[in-house]
Amino acid sequence: MSLSVVILAAGKGTRMRSSLPKVLHPIADRPMVNHVIDSARQLNAQNIYVVYGFGGDVLKEQIKGDDLTFVEQVEQLGTGHAVDMASPFIKGDEDVLVLYGDVPLTKVSTLERLLAVKPDNGMGLLTVHLAEPTGYGRIVRDENNTVVGIIEQKDATSEQLTINECNTGILLVNGGDLKRWLSQLSNDNAQGEYYLTDIIAAAHSEGKIITTANPDTEIEVEGANNRVQLANLERAFQLRKAQELMIEGATLRDPARIDIRGELSIGAEVVIDINCIFEGNVELSHGVKIGANCILKNCIIGENSEIKANTIIEDAIIADMCSVGPFARIRPGTRMQRDSHVGNFVEMKKTTLGQGAKAGHLSYLGDSEIGNKVNIGAGTITCNYDGVNKAKTVIGDGAFIGSNSALVAPVTIGKMATIGAGSVIAKCVGDEELAVARGKQRNVSNWQRPIKK
């Protein structure tokens, strides 16, 4: 049977104290609702309906996809009313899964479990057993342990309030049944709302079989109504990612101090120190070591390379056996070849650093092609920008660039050439040539330093 997913995302989120719709607040740098949409896609849903309300234009701008259908809920009259907004699109011969845009951590495996337990002639509910169930709707069962309904906290009797099996709101139901039951909902309750949960009693009254599945942990079904809860979900998400990495073989110095805000893939024997952030798509190959406080975004780190503390790498490729940092910045378009080295306070942008080449400290290398086994002295800069245009610096294999040199692009330094320390090089240097470009030194005797007036 085909599957459609309805995602409820219309809440304003007043307790967030934000102009942003609640479901757009981020977990791992992505809107909460995006995590839910990803789960629906992994279930191979044929249709995904996003029910929106407050901030709809902003939501549709940030949440994109040809497989998404946006359905507006002008008035927020309860969860039953929200799902009913999608009724015109729902087919009678399909299954419909209801998810929530502010519940981002439900595992796909948990949802697959729910899909597996739903009978053909019935309904599947995701329920959770809570030590402290206050605020949740309770699952009501009869003497045969059959689910007969859900009672909301405000409408529950004192006896029902002792029940610790709670409603998560996530359910799976036949489309035709759902449309019929939604049309029969009443708002005669303490909140004056149309509860989606009332369809469970309707299903029971028609003799439908209602089965339940449970998540592995409570955090899977927790939502975020304020920023404290949002932060709790963030840490839970990050700990889950950390545990996945460790199961894959990574050593994390402290699993509580890592942030993965994208996709991180690893080889064997990877070691990651504390307070590292991974954004976009990052690949760490076999034997990579990442020092403390590093930020890596959209990059590939080759085998047995070491990224030392406080280094930033973005949109770059670091080959095998390289070392970078500490306190280095590798900007977009940079490629470090095998066994090359960048030390502290070196910045590179759109630069290729050849095999075995070294830039030990305090240098800026931009728009450059640097050959194999080149030695870049401390304080060297490539002057690649004239205020209007960028120009390229090319340094041949084996060249030696003396400390505190300025290479004014466009310029080519030949193979095995030597640049004397403190030089400003504005003309090309041939292979094996020595270039020295300094002002003539003048020593003044009996020099009187200025004194403060």
CORZI-V391597 format. One record per backbone hydrogen bond with DSSP energy under -0.5 kcal/mol. CO is the residue of the C=O (numbers start at 0). NH is the residue of the N-H. E is the energy in kcal/mol with one decimal. If there is no record, write none. Layout:
[[CO;NH;E] [CO;NH;E]]
This chain:
[[1;94;-2.7] [2;45;-2.7] [2;46;-1.0] [3;96;-2.6] [4;6;-0.5] [4;48;-3.3] [5;7;-0.6] [5;98;-2.9] [6;8;-0.7] [6;50;-2.8] [7;100;-2.9] [8;52;-0.6] [9;53;-1.3] [10;21;-0.8] [12;15;-2.0] [13;16;-1.7] [20;23;-1.9] [21;24;-1.8] [22;32;-2.2] [24;31;-2.1] [26;29;-1.3] [29;26;-3.0] [30;33;-1.2] [30;34;-1.0] [31;34;-0.9] [31;35;-1.2] [32;36;-2.5] [33;37;-2.5] [34;38;-1.7] [35;39;-2.1] [36;40;-2.3] [37;41;-2.1] [38;42;-1.2] [39;44;-1.7] [40;43;-1.7] [46;4;-2.7] [47;49;-0.5] [47;68;-2.6] [48;6;-3.5] [48;50;-0.7] [49;51;-0.7] [49;70;-2.8] [50;8;-2.6] [51;72;-3.2] [52;55;-1.1] [53;52;-0.5] [54;58;-2.5] [55;59;-2.8] [56;60;-1.4] [57;61;-1.8] [58;62;-2.7] [61;63;-0.7] [64;67;-1.7] [66;47;-1.0] [68;49;-2.7] [70;51;-2.4] [71;73;-0.6] [74;76;-1.1] [76;193;-2.8] [77;81;-2.0] [78;82;-2.4] [79;83;-2.0] [80;84;-1.0] [81;84;-0.7] [82;85;-1.6] [83;86;-1.3] [85;88;-1.7] [85;89;-0.9] [86;89;-0.9] [90;93;-1.0] [91;175;-1.4] [93;174;-3.4] [94;3;-2.5] [95;172;-2.3] [96;5;-2.8] [96;98;-0.6] [97;170;-0.8] [98;7;-2.4] [99;102;-1.7] [101;223;-1.1] [102;105;-0.5] [106;110;-1.8] [107;111;-2.6] [108;112;-1.6] [109;113;-1.8] [110;114;-2.4] [111;115;-1.9] [112;116;-1.5] [113;117;-1.2] [118;121;-0.8] [119;121;-0.7] [120;208;-1.8] [121;173;-0.6] [122;210;-2.6] [123;171;-2.8] [124;126;-0.7] [124;212;-2.3] [125;167;-1.3] [126;214;-0.6] [127;129;-0.6] [127;165;-3.3] [132;135;-2.4] [136;166;-2.8] [137;139;-0.6] [137;150;-2.1] [138;140;-0.5] [139;147;-3.1] [139;148;-1.3] [141;144;-2.2] [145;141;-2.2] [148;139;-3.0] [150;137;-2.9] [151;154;-1.1] [151;155;-0.8] [152;155;-1.0] [156;160;-1.9] [158;161;-1.3] [159;162;-1.6] [163;129;-2.6] [163;165;-0.7] [164;138;-2.7] [165;127;-2.0] [168;170;-0.5] [169;125;-2.3] [170;97;-2.6] [171;123;-2.7] [172;95;-3.1] [173;177;-2.6] [174;178;-2.4] [175;179;-1.9] [176;180;-2.8] [177;181;-2.6] [178;182;-1.6] [179;183;-0.6] [180;183;-1.0] [181;184;-1.3] [185;194;-0.6] [186;188;-1.9] [188;191;-0.8] [192;194;-0.9] [193;79;-2.7] [193;80;-0.9] [194;197;-1.0] [195;198;-2.0] [196;199;-1.6] [196;200;-0.6] [197;201;-1.5] [198;202;-2.4] [199;203;-2.4] [200;204;-2.4] [201;205;-1.1] [202;207;-2.6] [203;206;-1.7] [208;122;-2.5] [208;210;-0.6] [209;146;-0.6] [210;124;-2.7] [212;126;-2.5] [216;219;-1.0] [217;220;-1.9] [218;221;-1.1] [222;224;-0.5] [225;229;-2.1] [226;230;-2.2] [227;231;-2.0] [228;232;-2.2] [229;233;-2.2] [230;234;-2.3] [231;235;-2.1] [232;236;-2.7] [233;237;-2.5] [234;238;-2.4] [235;239;-2.1] [236;240;-2.2] [237;241;-2.6] [238;242;-2.5] [239;243;-2.0] [240;244;-2.1] [241;245;-2.3] [242;246;-2.3] [243;247;-1.6] [244;249;-2.3] [245;248;-1.0] [249;251;-0.6] [250;252;-0.5] [250;271;-2.9] [253;256;-2.2] [256;274;-1.6] [256;275;-0.8] [258;260;-0.6] [258;277;-2.7] [260;279;-1.2] [261;263;-0.5] [262;264;-0.5] [262;281;-2.8] [264;283;-3.0] [266;269;-0.6] [267;286;-2.8] [269;250;-3.1] [270;289;-2.9] [271;252;-2.4] [272;275;-0.5] [273;292;-2.5] [275;258;-2.3] [276;295;-2.7] [277;260;-3.8] [278;297;-1.9] [279;262;-3.0] [279;281;-0.6] [280;298;-0.6] [281;264;-2.5] [282;284;-0.6] [282;300;-2.9] [283;266;-1.5] [284;287;-1.6] [285;303;-2.7] [287;270;-2.4] [288;290;-0.5] [288;306;-3.2] [289;272;-2.4] [290;293;-0.7] [291;309;-2.6] [293;276;-2.5] [294;312;-2.6] [295;278;-2.8] [296;314;-2.4] [298;282;-2.2] [299;301;-0.5] [299;317;-3.2] [300;284;-2.2] [301;304;-1.5] [302;320;-2.8] [304;288;-2.0] [305;307;-0.7] [305;323;-2.3] [306;290;-3.6] [307;310;-0.6] [308;325;-0.6] [308;326;-2.2] [310;294;-2.2] [311;329;-3.4] [312;296;-2.6] [314;332;-2.4] [315;299;-1.6] [316;318;-0.5] [316;335;-2.5] [317;301;-2.5] [318;321;-0.8] [319;338;-2.2] [321;305;-2.6] [322;341;-2.4] [323;307;-3.4] [325;344;-0.6] [326;344;-1.5] [327;311;-2.4] [328;330;-0.7] [328;347;-2.1] [329;313;-2.6] [330;333;-1.1] [331;349;-1.6] [333;316;-2.0] [334;336;-0.6] [334;352;-2.7] [335;318;-2.3] [336;339;-1.5] [337;355;-1.6] [339;322;-1.6] [340;358;-2.2] [341;324;-1.9] [342;345;-0.9] [343;361;-2.0] [344;362;-0.6] [345;328;-2.6] [346;364;-2.8] [347;330;-3.4] [348;366;-2.5] [349;367;-0.6] [350;334;-2.9] [350;352;-0.6] [351;353;-0.6] [351;369;-2.9] [352;336;-3.2] [353;356;-2.1] [354;372;-2.1] [356;340;-2.5] [357;375;-3.0] [358;342;-2.7] [359;343;-0.6] [360;378;-1.1] [361;378;-0.6] [362;346;-2.8] [363;365;-0.5] [363;381;-1.8] [364;348;-2.1] [366;392;-2.0] [367;351;-2.1] [367;369;-0.5] [368;394;-2.9] [369;353;-1.5] [370;373;-0.9] [371;397;-2.9] [373;357;-2.9] [373;375;-0.6] [374;376;-0.6] [374;400;-3.1] [375;359;-0.9] [376;379;-1.5] [377;403;-3.0] [379;363;-1.9] [380;382;-0.6] [380;406;-2.6] [381;383;-1.6] [382;408;-1.7] [383;390;-2.1] [388;385;-2.0] [391;409;-0.6] [391;410;-1.4] [392;368;-2.7] [393;412;-3.2] [394;370;-2.4] [395;398;-1.6] [396;415;-2.4] [398;374;-2.2] [399;401;-0.7] [399;418;-2.9] [400;376;-2.2] [401;404;-0.7] [402;421;-2.8] [404;380;-2.2] [405;407;-0.7] [405;424;-2.8] [406;382;-3.0] [406;408;-0.8] [410;393;-2.3] [411;413;-0.5] [411;428;-2.6] [412;395;-3.0] [413;416;-1.6] [414;431;-2.9] [416;399;-2.7] [417;419;-0.6] [417;434;-2.8] [418;401;-2.1] [419;422;-1.2] [422;405;-2.8] [422;424;-0.6] [423;425;-0.7] [424;407;-3.1] [428;413;-2.0] [429;432;-1.6] [432;417;-2.9] [434;419;-3.0] [436;423;-1.7] [442;444;-0.6] [443;446;-0.6] [446;448;-0.7]]
